[in-house]
C-alpha cells in the first residue's frame, strides 16, 4: 500500500503536514473498523507535534472516542519504528502511569497504526504559564515515584541516547580534523567553549543512570491537562534513567517558549534538590549539544519548522547551562 502523497489533505498545522482518516489506505481503515466494531462518525485532527502522520481524535458511531495515529515510511522513514516502539512501551506501562491505554495496533505493508484511549484534556498554554507549569511539575514528581522501579526490560538511557548525546565530542573532533563547517554555525559561546562542553558531555550517561521509567520527550504537545490531573502521551522514547531526568529534559522547552527561568523550578523539584551540579550539568550539556547539532541538519520532508524548534530549545538549554556554570563554577 503506497503512502498518501505529501499534499494529500494537508493539515493547516504550522509544524507538520498531517494526513487524516480519509488518506489512510482502505485496508488500514477496514482493519480499524473491524477491531473497534464500529465505523468512524467524526474526525478531529490534532495539529501539534512533529510527525507528518495521522493524529486524530475519532468519534465512532456508537459514541466511543478513540485517538488514532498512523504513519508509513514514505512520509517519514524513521517514524514506523518509533510507532512500533511506542506500541510496545505503552502496552507494558503499569496502571500507575498517567498515560492512555493502547487498544489496537496495525503493522502491515509499510503502515503502522496505534489506537489509544482518547484523553479529554488540553495542552498547556503556549507560551507556558506558571499555573500550568506548576501542575505539570507536580505531576512529574508523582510520576517519578509511580514509575520506580522501571518495568523489566526498559532500555537504559545511556544505551538509547549514546549517539545523540555525543554531539559535542563529535564536533570537537570535526574541528581538529579539519571540517569546521558545523562548528562555525554554533552559537559563539559554544564555539569558544567547545572543549569544556565535550568534557562535560562525556559524563552524562553515568549522571543520568537510574531505575525510573522516564518519558524523555516531554514538551507541551505531549502533555494533556485534564479535570483529573495531568496525562502524558507519546511514550516512544521511554527509558530507565534517574528520577529527575524528565524535568531537566523538559525545562529548556519551557524556557524557549516562555522565558521562564528553569533554575528555581529545578531546585524546588523533590527529586532534583540533592542532585550534584556536575551531574545535572553533564546531562544538560549533552541535551544542548543534541538539539543544536540536530538543528544544523537539512530539514526533513513534511516537517517544516522542526530545525528552528530544535535550535530554539538547544539555545535555551545552552543559556541555562552557561548560567549554571557561571554560578556554580565562577
Secondary structure, DSSP 8 states (H G I E B T S, - for coil): -----TTTT----SS-----GGGS-HHHHHHHHHHHTS-EEEEEE---SS--SEEEEEEETTS-EEEEEEEETTT-TTHHHHHHHHHHHHHH--TTSSS--EEEEEEETTEEEEEEE----B---SS--HHHHHHHHHHHHHHHHHTBS--TT--BHHHHTTTGGGHHHHHHHHHHTT--HHHHTS-HHHHHTHHHHHHHHTTHHHHH--SEEE----SGGGEEEETTEEEE---TT-EEE-TTHHHHHHHHHHHHHH---HHHHHHHSTTTTT--HHHHHHHHHHHHHHHHHHHTS---TT-TTHHHHHHHHHHHHHHHHHHHHHHH--
